[in-house]
Amino acid sequence: MLTKLTKIKRLLLIGKEIWHNKRSMRSRFIIYLLSLVLLAGSAMLILLNVIGILQPPSHDIDRFLEYELNTRTNDIKRQMNALAAHNIDLSQQLQQDINRVMLEQGIYNNYDALNNNPEALTAIQQATYQTLAAKMQQAPASGALYLINASVNTNLLEPTYNGLFLKFTNIYSENTLFNEICMFRGNPQVARNNNISLYSTWQMELNIHAYPQADTLLHAKENNISQQYILTDVAHLKESWEQSRLFLMPINSNDGKIIGVCGFEISSVYFQQRTKQANYKGYPLITAILDKKADNEYQGQLSNPASFVNATITTSSDGEHELFTAGQERFIGYTAPLKVGASEHKVAVMLPADSYYHLQKQAKMRLLIMLGIILLLSLLSAGYFSKRYVDPLVADLQQLQQNPDAPPQANVLELNQFFEFL
């Protein structure tokens, strides 16, 4: 302890000696001027930070991500609200169409009689085609469908459900008004009667095993339409290269029992077309609807198809941001909850981690360059004023030593009076 105190005392003595040796007019003037400039510069930096002009390097990026998250979440919620309104109307119209056909077939209100009854099921599809196709044109979706809890063949190992599943053939933009329609599931006779083609992997009925929530809704006991609509998790459509999710709602019988489901498809291609690509200083922003699979593990639809589309996304937090990891890919962003009826999801916006850190580094470099320029200007100004103010004084003092009778050159009032006194 004594040794440390001795060393500190020695350093203080050395500093004091240096200070006394540097007590010239020029050094004092430069020190005072630099102190004044640094004090004024610090006050200006504090003021700029308080009023929000000068912010941490990541502030602009985070503010941009938060704004985009709020914008995208509101846009998706508006889409879900529009689908819900269309779906309520679709469910009621389908209920009327089905009841009318069943009355004509002599099986009114006997829904068990629809099983293994291809004639009645085909008649229902023919009667409901225009209703479904019209709603499909109006709704912000890539397809429309309905399924009845019945099948033309109940002896299959995996249960299938009868109904119509219509899709747009090609999706080039969010606007699908004049797109060609094809039949993904349904009776081919109905397709021929309405002059539409069959999808490349068409089948008669749909197995909804890929959508567990749809199967749960189809067999639910409750029948409150406004509370029972759901947005399923994204899934790979069987016999299709596409991934999609379904917005579904029950079809009720006259006595309130659920006899089927109806709704709209949101394919990953449509989601990408509908989600406008945003960029932050040339770096693409990714928007996603994520579905929880386990603790901190998600899958979902992404606006950029090149970014870990089929991978499981692991999330964590650094206290300020959400961190997303899938394999070697890492992203930084924010998430917001998305509740659609009885289902819960997340909306996420994110930037590649490498891009985020590169932008942050650029912002730090800009700040350091700005501070360096301020410091350089301070030094140059101190040198300039030293030359303009101190040099003439030093020259007159030197002249006083060499030639006391010569008049002063600096023309400083106090120095002139001193020369006159001498």
C-alpha positions as CSV (number, residue, x, y, z in Angstrom):
1,M,0.0,0.0,0.0
2,L,2.8,2.4,0.9
3,T,4.6,1.6,-2.3
4,K,1.5,2.5,-4.4
5,L,1.1,5.8,-2.5
6,T,4.7,6.6,-3.2
7,K,4.3,5.9,-6.9
8,I,1.2,8.1,-7.1
9,K,3.0,10.9,-5.3
10,R,5.9,10.6,-7.7
11,L,3.5,10.9,-10.7
12,L,1.9,14.0,-9.2
13,L,5.3,15.6,-8.7
14,I,6.2,14.8,-12.3
15,G,2.9,16.3,-13.5
16,K,3.4,19.4,-11.4
17,E,6.9,19.9,-12.8
18,I,5.6,19.5,-16.4
19,W,2.9,22.1,-15.6
20,H,5.3,24.6,-14.3
21,N,7.6,24.2,-17.2
22,K,4.7,24.8,-19.6
23,R,3.4,28.0,-18.0
24,S,4.2,30.1,-21.0
25,M,1.8,32.6,-22.5
26,R,1.2,30.5,-25.6
27,S,0.5,27.3,-23.7
28,R,-1.9,28.9,-21.3
29,F,-3.7,30.7,-24.1
30,I,-4.1,27.4,-26.1
31,I,-5.2,25.5,-23.0
32,Y,-7.8,28.2,-22.2
33,L,-9.0,28.4,-25.7
34,L,-9.3,24.6,-26.1
35,S,-11.1,24.3,-22.8
36,L,-13.6,26.9,-24.0
37,V,-14.1,25.2,-27.4
38,L,-14.5,21.8,-25.8
39,L,-16.9,23.1,-23.2
40,A,-19.0,24.8,-25.9
41,G,-18.8,21.7,-28.1
42,S,-19.9,19.4,-25.2
43,A,-22.8,21.7,-24.4
44,M,-23.9,21.6,-28.0
45,L,-23.7,17.8,-28.2
46,I,-25.7,17.5,-25.0
47,L,-28.3,19.9,-26.4
48,L,-28.5,18.0,-29.7
49,N,-28.9,14.7,-27.9
50,V,-31.7,16.1,-25.6
51,I,-33.8,17.5,-28.5
52,G,-33.3,14.2,-30.4
53,I,-31.1,15.3,-33.3
54,L,-28.0,13.4,-32.1
55,Q,-28.9,9.8,-31.1
56,P,-27.1,6.5,-30.6
57,P,-25.9,4.8,-33.8
58,S,-28.7,2.2,-33.7
59,H,-31.5,4.7,-33.0
60,D,-32.5,5.3,-36.6
61,I,-32.5,1.6,-37.5
62,D,-34.6,0.7,-34.4
63,R,-37.0,3.5,-35.1
64,F,-37.4,2.3,-38.7
65,L,-38.0,-1.3,-37.6
66,E,-40.6,-0.2,-35.0
67,Y,-42.4,1.9,-37.6
68,E,-42.4,-0.9,-40.1
69,L,-43.6,-3.4,-37.5
70,N,-46.5,-1.1,-36.6
71,T,-47.4,-0.6,-40.3
72,R,-47.2,-4.2,-41.2
73,T,-49.2,-5.4,-38.2
74,N,-52.0,-2.9,-38.9
75,D,-52.0,-4.0,-42.6
76,I,-52.3,-7.7,-41.7
77,K,-55.0,-6.9,-39.1
78,R,-57.0,-5.1,-41.8
79,Q,-56.7,-8.0,-44.1
80,M,-57.9,-10.4,-41.3
81,N,-60.9,-8.1,-40.6
82,A,-61.8,-8.0,-44.3
83,L,-61.5,-11.8,-44.5
84,A,-63.7,-12.2,-41.4
85,A,-66.4,-10.0,-42.9
86,H,-66.4,-11.9,-46.2
87,N,-66.3,-15.2,-44.4
88,I,-69.4,-14.5,-42.3
89,D,-71.3,-13.7,-45.4
90,L,-69.9,-16.7,-47.2
91,S,-70.8,-19.0,-44.3
92,Q,-74.4,-17.8,-44.3
93,Q,-74.8,-18.1,-48.1
94,L,-73.3,-21.6,-48.2
95,Q,-75.7,-22.6,-45.4
96,Q,-78.7,-21.5,-47.5
97,D,-77.3,-23.2,-50.7
98,I,-76.7,-26.5,-48.9
99,N,-80.2,-26.4,-47.3
100,R,-81.9,-25.7,-50.6
101,V,-80.1,-28.6,-52.3
102,M,-80.8,-31.0,-49.5
103,L,-84.4,-30.1,-49.6
104,E,-84.5,-30.8,-53.3
105,Q,-82.7,-34.1,-52.7
106,G,-85.3,-35.1,-50.0
107,I,-82.7,-35.3,-47.2
108,Y,-83.3,-31.9,-45.6
109,N,-81.5,-31.6,-42.3
110,N,-80.2,-35.1,-42.5
111,Y,-76.5,-34.5,-42.8
112,D,-75.5,-38.1,-42.2
113,A,-77.3,-38.9,-45.5
114,L,-74.6,-36.9,-47.4
115,N,-71.9,-39.6,-46.7
116,N,-71.3,-42.0,-49.6
117,N,-73.9,-39.9,-51.6
118,P,-71.9,-38.5,-54.6
119,E,-75.1,-37.3,-56.3
120,A,-76.1,-35.1,-53.5
121,L,-72.5,-33.8,-52.9
122,T,-72.1,-33.0,-56.6
123,A,-75.4,-31.1,-56.6
124,I,-74.2,-29.1,-53.6
125,Q,-70.9,-28.3,-55.3
126,Q,-72.7,-27.1,-58.4
127,A,-75.1,-25.0,-56.4
128,T,-72.4,-23.4,-54.3
129,Y,-69.8,-22.8,-57.1
130,Q,-70.9,-19.3,-58.0
131,T,-71.2,-18.2,-54.4
132,L,-67.6,-19.4,-53.6
133,A,-66.1,-18.0,-56.8
134,A,-67.7,-14.6,-56.3
135,K,-66.4,-14.3,-52.7
136,M,-63.0,-15.4,-53.9
137,Q,-62.8,-12.5,-56.3
138,Q,-63.7,-10.0,-53.5
139,A,-61.5,-11.2,-50.7
140,P,-57.8,-10.5,-50.2
141,A,-56.7,-14.1,-50.6
142,S,-55.2,-16.6,-53.1
143,G,-58.1,-19.0,-52.9
144,A,-61.4,-20.0,-51.3
145,L,-62.8,-23.2,-50.1
146,Y,-65.5,-24.9,-48.1
147,L,-65.6,-28.4,-46.7
148,I,-68.6,-30.5,-45.5
149,N,-68.2,-33.1,-42.8
150,A,-69.0,-35.8,-45.3
151,S,-67.3,-37.8,-47.9
152,V,-68.1,-39.8,-51.1
153,N,-66.1,-42.7,-49.6
154,T,-66.0,-43.1,-45.8
155,N,-64.0,-46.3,-46.0
156,L,-60.6,-44.6,-46.8
157,L,-57.8,-45.1,-44.2
158,E,-57.3,-41.3,-44.0
159,P,-60.6,-39.3,-43.8
160,T,-61.2,-36.8,-46.5
161,Y,-63.9,-34.1,-46.7
162,N,-66.0,-33.1,-49.6
163,G,-66.3,-29.6,-50.9
164,L,-64.8,-27.1,-53.3
165,F,-61.3,-25.6,-53.1
166,L,-60.7,-23.0,-55.8
167,K,-57.3,-21.3,-56.4
168,F,-56.0,-18.6,-58.6
169,T,-53.8,-20.1,-61.3
170,N,-51.1,-17.5,-61.4
171,I,-50.5,-14.7,-58.9
172,Y,-48.3,-11.9,-60.1
173,S,-49.5,-9.2,-57.8
174,E,-51.9,-8.4,-54.9
175,N,-54.6,-7.7,-57.3
176,T,-56.3,-11.0,-58.3
177,L,-59.5,-9.6,-59.8
178,F,-59.1,-10.9,-63.3
179,N,-56.9,-13.9,-62.5
180,E,-57.8,-17.3,-64.0
181,I,-59.4,-19.7,-61.5
182,C,-58.7,-23.4,-61.3
183,M,-60.1,-26.3,-59.1
184,F,-57.7,-27.7,-56.5
185,R,-60.3,-30.0,-54.9
186,G,-63.8,-30.8,-56.1
187,N,-65.8,-32.7,-58.6
188,P,-64.3,-32.4,-62.2
189,Q,-67.8,-32.2,-63.6
190,V,-68.4,-29.0,-61.7
191,A,-65.1,-27.6,-63.2
192,R,-66.3,-28.5,-66.8
193,N,-69.7,-27.0,-66.2
194,N,-68.1,-23.7,-65.2
195,N,-65.2,-23.7,-67.8
196,I,-62.3,-23.8,-65.3
197,S,-59.3,-26.1,-65.4
198,L,-58.1,-28.6,-62.8
199,Y,-55.0,-27.9,-60.8
200,S,-52.0,-29.9,-61.7
201,T,-52.3,-32.1,-58.6
202,W,-56.1,-32.1,-58.4
203,Q,-57.9,-34.6,-56.2
204,M,-61.6,-35.2,-55.5
205,E,-61.6,-34.4,-51.8
206,L,-59.3,-32.7,-49.3
207,N,-57.4,-34.3,-46.4
208,I,-56.9,-31.6,-43.9
209,H,-54.3,-33.5,-41.9
210,A,-51.8,-30.7,-42.6
211,Y,-54.1,-28.2,-40.9
212,P,-54.8,-29.6,-37.4
213,Q,-56.6,-26.4,-36.4
214,A,-59.0,-26.9,-39.3
215,D,-59.8,-30.4,-38.2
216,T,-60.4,-29.2,-34.6
217,L,-62.7,-26.5,-35.9
218,L,-64.7,-28.9,-38.1
219,H,-65.4,-31.1,-35.1
220,A,-65.9,-28.3,-32.5
221,K,-69.0,-28.3,-30.3
222,E,-69.4,-24.6,-30.0
223,N,-71.0,-22.7,-32.9
224,N,-70.4,-19.0,-32.2
225,I,-69.1,-17.9,-35.6
226,S,-67.7,-14.6,-34.4
227,Q,-65.5,-16.4,-31.9
228,Q,-64.6,-19.6,-33.8
229,Y,-62.9,-18.2,-36.9
230,I,-59.2,-19.1,-37.0
231,L,-56.0,-18.5,-39.0
232,T,-54.3,-21.9,-39.3
233,D,-50.5,-22.4,-39.1
234,V,-48.7,-22.4,-42.4
235,A,-48.4,-25.9,-43.9
236,H,-47.2,-27.6,-47.0
237,L,-50.2,-28.4,-49.2
238,K,-50.3,-32.1,-49.9
239,E,-49.7,-32.8,-53.7
240,S,-48.6,-29.2,-54.1
241,W,-45.3,-27.3,-54.2
242,E,-47.0,-24.4,-52.2
243,Q,-47.1,-23.5,-48.6
244,S,-50.2,-21.8,-47.4
245,R,-52.5,-21.1,-44.4
246,L,-56.3,-21.0,-44.2
247,F,-58.6,-18.5,-42.7
248,L,-61.6,-20.6,-41.6
249,M,-65.0,-20.2,-40.0
250,P,-67.8,-22.8,-39.3
251,I,-70.8,-23.5,-41.5
252,N,-73.7,-24.1,-39.2
253,S,-76.9,-26.1,-39.6
254,N,-80.3,-24.6,-38.8
255,D,-80.1,-26.0,-35.3
256,G,-76.7,-24.5,-34.7
257,K,-74.5,-27.6,-35.2
258,I,-71.2,-27.3,-37.2
259,I,-71.6,-29.1,-40.5
260,G,-68.5,-27.8,-42.2
261,V,-66.0,-25.0,-42.5
262,C,-65.4,-22.4,-45.1
263,G,-62.9,-19.7,-45.7
264,F,-59.9,-18.4,-47.7
265,E,-56.4,-19.5,-48.5
266,I,-53.3,-17.3,-48.1
267,S,-50.5,-18.9,-50.0
268,S,-46.9,-18.0,-49.4
269,V,-46.7,-16.6,-52.9
270,Y,-49.7,-14.3,-52.3
271,F,-48.2,-13.2,-49.0
272,Q,-45.0,-12.3,-50.7
273,Q,-46.9,-10.3,-53.4
274,R,-49.1,-8.6,-50.9
275,T,-46.2,-7.6,-48.5
276,K,-44.5,-4.7,-50.1
277,Q,-40.7,-5.0,-49.9
278,A,-39.2,-2.4,-47.7
279,N,-35.5,-1.4,-47.6
280,Y,-33.4,0.4,-45.1
281,K,-30.5,2.1,-47.0
282,G,-30.4,-0.6,-49.5
283,Y,-30.8,-3.5,-47.1
284,P,-34.0,-5.6,-47.5
285,L,-36.4,-5.8,-44.6
286,I,-38.2,-9.2,-44.0
287,T,-41.7,-9.4,-42.8
288,A,-43.2,-12.6,-41.4
289,I,-46.2,-14.2,-39.8
290,L,-44.8,-16.7,-37.3
291,D,-46.5,-19.7,-35.8
292,K,-45.3,-21.1,-32.5
293,K,-44.2,-24.7,-32.6
294,A,-42.4,-25.0,-29.2
295,D,-40.8,-22.7,-26.7
296,N,-38.9,-20.1,-28.7
297,E,-39.3,-22.0,-31.9
298,Y,-41.4,-20.8,-34.8
299,Q,-42.2,-21.4,-38.4
300,G,-44.2,-19.1,-40.8
301,Q,-44.6,-17.2,-44.0
302,L,-41.9,-14.7,-45.0
303,S,-41.9,-11.9,-47.4
304,N,-38.5,-12.9,-48.8
305,P,-38.6,-16.5,-50.0
306,A,-34.8,-16.8,-49.9
307,S,-34.6,-16.5,-46.2
308,F,-34.9,-19.8,-44.3
309,V,-38.4,-20.4,-45.6
310,N,-38.7,-24.0,-44.4
311,A,-36.4,-23.8,-41.4
312,T,-37.4,-23.7,-37.8
313,I,-36.7,-20.2,-36.4
314,T,-35.3,-20.0,-32.9
315,T,-35.9,-16.7,-31.1
316,S,-34.1,-15.0,-28.2
317,S,-33.7,-11.5,-26.9
318,D,-30.8,-9.2,-26.1
319,G,-33.0,-6.9,-24.0
320,E,-33.8,-4.5,-26.8
321,H,-34.4,-6.6,-29.9
322,E,-35.6,-10.0,-30.9
323,L,-32.9,-12.3,-32.3
324,F,-33.9,-14.8,-34.9
325,T,-31.7,-17.8,-35.8
326,A,-32.2,-20.5,-38.4
327,G,-29.1,-22.6,-39.2
328,Q,-26.3,-20.1,-40.1
329,E,-28.8,-17.3,-40.7
330,R,-29.2,-14.6,-38.0
331,F,-31.6,-11.7,-38.0
332,I,-32.4,-8.8,-35.6
333,G,-35.8,-7.2,-35.3
334,Y,-39.0,-6.9,-33.4
335,T,-42.3,-8.9,-33.0
336,A,-45.9,-8.0,-32.2
337,P,-48.7,-10.4,-31.2
338,L,-51.4,-11.2,-33.8
339,K,-54.6,-12.6,-32.5
340,V,-57.0,-13.9,-35.2
341,G,-60.2,-15.2,-33.6
342,A,-59.3,-18.2,-31.6
343,S,-55.7,-18.5,-33.0
344,E,-52.6,-16.6,-31.9
345,H,-49.5,-15.7,-34.1
346,K,-46.8,-13.2,-34.3
347,V,-45.9,-10.5,-36.8
348,A,-42.1,-10.0,-37.2
349,V,-39.9,-7.5,-39.0
350,M,-36.2,-8.2,-39.2
351,L,-32.9,-7.3,-40.8
352,P,-30.0,-9.6,-41.4
353,A,-27.7,-9.4,-38.4
354,D,-24.7,-8.7,-40.6
355,S,-26.5,-5.8,-42.3
356,Y,-27.7,-4.5,-38.9
357,Y,-24.2,-4.5,-37.4
358,H,-22.7,-3.0,-40.6
359,L,-25.2,-0.1,-40.6
360,Q,-24.5,0.4,-36.9
361,K,-20.8,0.5,-37.6
362,Q,-21.3,3.0,-40.4
363,A,-23.4,5.2,-38.0
364,K,-20.6,5.0,-35.4
365,M,-18.0,5.9,-38.0
366,R,-20.0,8.9,-39.1
367,L,-20.3,10.1,-35.5
368,L,-16.5,9.6,-34.9
369,I,-15.7,11.5,-38.2
370,M,-18.0,14.4,-37.1
371,L,-16.4,14.6,-33.7
372,G,-12.9,14.3,-35.3
373,I,-13.7,17.2,-37.6
374,I,-14.9,19.3,-34.7
375,L,-11.7,18.5,-32.7
376,L,-9.5,19.3,-35.8
377,L,-11.3,22.6,-36.3
378,S,-10.8,23.4,-32.6
379,L,-7.1,22.8,-32.9
380,L,-6.8,24.8,-36.1
381,S,-8.7,27.7,-34.6
382,A,-6.5,27.6,-31.5
383,G,-3.4,27.6,-33.6
384,Y,-4.7,30.4,-35.7
385,F,-5.6,32.7,-32.8
386,S,-2.4,31.8,-31.1
387,K,-0.5,33.0,-34.2
388,R,-2.6,36.1,-34.5
389,Y,-2.6,37.1,-30.8
390,V,0.4,35.5,-29.0
391,D,3.1,35.8,-31.7
392,P,3.0,39.7,-31.8
393,L,3.1,39.9,-28.1
394,V,6.1,37.5,-27.9
395,A,7.9,39.5,-30.7
396,D,7.5,42.8,-28.8
397,L,8.7,41.2,-25.6
398,Q,11.8,39.9,-27.4
399,Q,12.3,43.3,-29.0
400,L,12.1,44.9,-25.6
401,Q,15.0,42.8,-24.5
402,Q,17.1,43.5,-27.6
403,N,16.1,47.2,-28.4
404,P,14.1,48.8,-25.6
405,D,13.9,52.1,-27.5
406,A,12.1,50.7,-30.5
407,P,8.2,51.2,-30.5
408,P,6.0,48.1,-30.0
409,Q,4.6,46.4,-33.1
410,A,1.6,44.5,-31.7
411,N,-0.3,47.8,-31.1
412,V,-2.0,46.4,-27.9
413,L,-3.2,49.2,-25.6
414,E,-1.8,47.6,-22.4
415,L,1.6,46.8,-24.1
416,N,1.9,50.3,-25.5
417,Q,1.3,51.8,-22.0
418,F,3.9,49.4,-20.6
419,F,6.4,50.6,-23.2
420,E,5.7,54.2,-22.4
421,F,6.1,53.5,-18.7
422,L,9.5,52.0,-19.3
